[in-house]
Amino acid sequence: MLANSEAFSGIGVDDLDLDSVATPPLTTIRLPRREMAKAAFDLLIEANANPEMPKTDITLPTELIVRASSAPVEWAGLKRSKRAK
């Protein structure tokens, strides 16, 4: 068993309620679920009206919520490249 985030880093997706109360609290990526649902619904309506419509890509913002389950890169014994700074 790993004792702490210096030995192992983990993240989740969706910022579930349990993420903040887990031990250690889980770093997560918060997704804009309401905006995702609206975009999917709008595309469905549009595709129904126009079956020949081209593929559509949609980019929505996400947010990284850093908590205790992830360690900075330096803690993991790795060095950041100049590009990553």
C-alpha positions as CSV (number, residue, x, y, z in Angstrom):
1,M,0.0,0.0,0.0
2,L,1.3,3.5,-0.9
3,A,1.4,5.8,2.0
4,N,1.0,9.3,0.4
5,S,0.9,11.4,-2.7
6,E,4.7,11.6,-2.8
7,A,4.8,8.0,-3.9
8,F,1.7,8.0,-6.2
9,S,-0.5,10.6,-7.8
10,G,-4.0,10.1,-9.0
11,I,-6.8,12.1,-10.5
12,G,-10.5,11.7,-11.3
13,V,-12.9,13.2,-13.7
14,D,-16.2,15.0,-13.0
15,D,-15.5,16.4,-9.5
16,L,-17.9,14.1,-7.7
17,D,-19.0,15.0,-4.2
18,L,-16.9,12.2,-2.7
19,D,-13.7,13.5,-4.3
20,S,-13.3,16.3,-1.8
21,V,-13.9,14.0,1.2
22,A,-11.8,11.0,0.1
23,T,-8.6,10.2,1.8
24,P,-6.6,11.9,0.4
25,P,-8.9,14.3,-1.3
26,L,-8.9,13.5,-5.0
27,T,-7.5,15.9,-7.6
28,T,-10.1,16.1,-10.4
29,I,-11.1,17.6,-13.7
30,R,-14.4,19.4,-13.4
31,L,-16.5,19.1,-16.6
32,P,-19.2,21.5,-17.6
33,R,-22.0,18.9,-17.5
34,R,-24.9,21.3,-18.0
35,E,-23.1,22.9,-21.1
36,M,-22.3,19.4,-22.4
37,A,-25.9,18.3,-22.2
38,K,-27.1,21.5,-23.9
39,A,-24.6,21.2,-26.7
40,A,-25.5,17.5,-27.2
41,F,-29.2,18.4,-27.3
42,D,-28.7,21.2,-29.7
43,L,-26.7,19.0,-32.0
44,L,-29.3,16.3,-31.9
45,I,-32.0,18.7,-32.9
46,E,-29.9,20.1,-35.7
47,A,-28.9,16.6,-36.9
48,N,-32.6,15.6,-36.9
49,A,-33.5,18.6,-39.0
50,N,-30.5,18.2,-41.3
51,P,-29.3,14.5,-41.6
52,E,-26.6,15.5,-44.0
53,M,-24.9,18.0,-41.7
54,P,-21.1,17.5,-41.3
55,K,-19.4,16.3,-38.2
56,T,-19.2,19.0,-35.6
57,D,-16.6,19.4,-32.9
58,I,-17.4,21.4,-29.8
59,T,-14.8,22.5,-27.2
60,L,-15.9,23.4,-23.8
61,P,-13.8,24.7,-20.9
62,T,-12.7,22.3,-18.1
63,E,-11.2,23.1,-14.7
64,L,-8.4,21.3,-12.9
65,I,-9.2,21.1,-9.2
66,V,-5.9,20.3,-7.4
67,R,-6.2,18.4,-4.1
68,A,-3.9,16.2,-2.0
69,S,-4.0,13.1,-4.3
70,S,-1.5,14.6,-6.8
71,A,2.0,15.7,-6.2
72,P,4.0,18.4,-8.1
73,V,6.2,16.9,-10.8
74,E,9.3,17.7,-8.9
75,W,8.1,15.6,-5.9
76,A,7.9,12.6,-8.2
77,G,11.6,12.8,-8.9
78,L,11.0,14.3,-12.4
79,K,12.1,17.6,-13.8
80,R,9.8,19.8,-15.8
81,S,11.0,20.6,-19.3
82,K,11.4,24.3,-20.1
83,R,8.4,24.0,-22.4
84,A,6.1,22.8,-19.6
85,K,6.7,25.9,-17.4
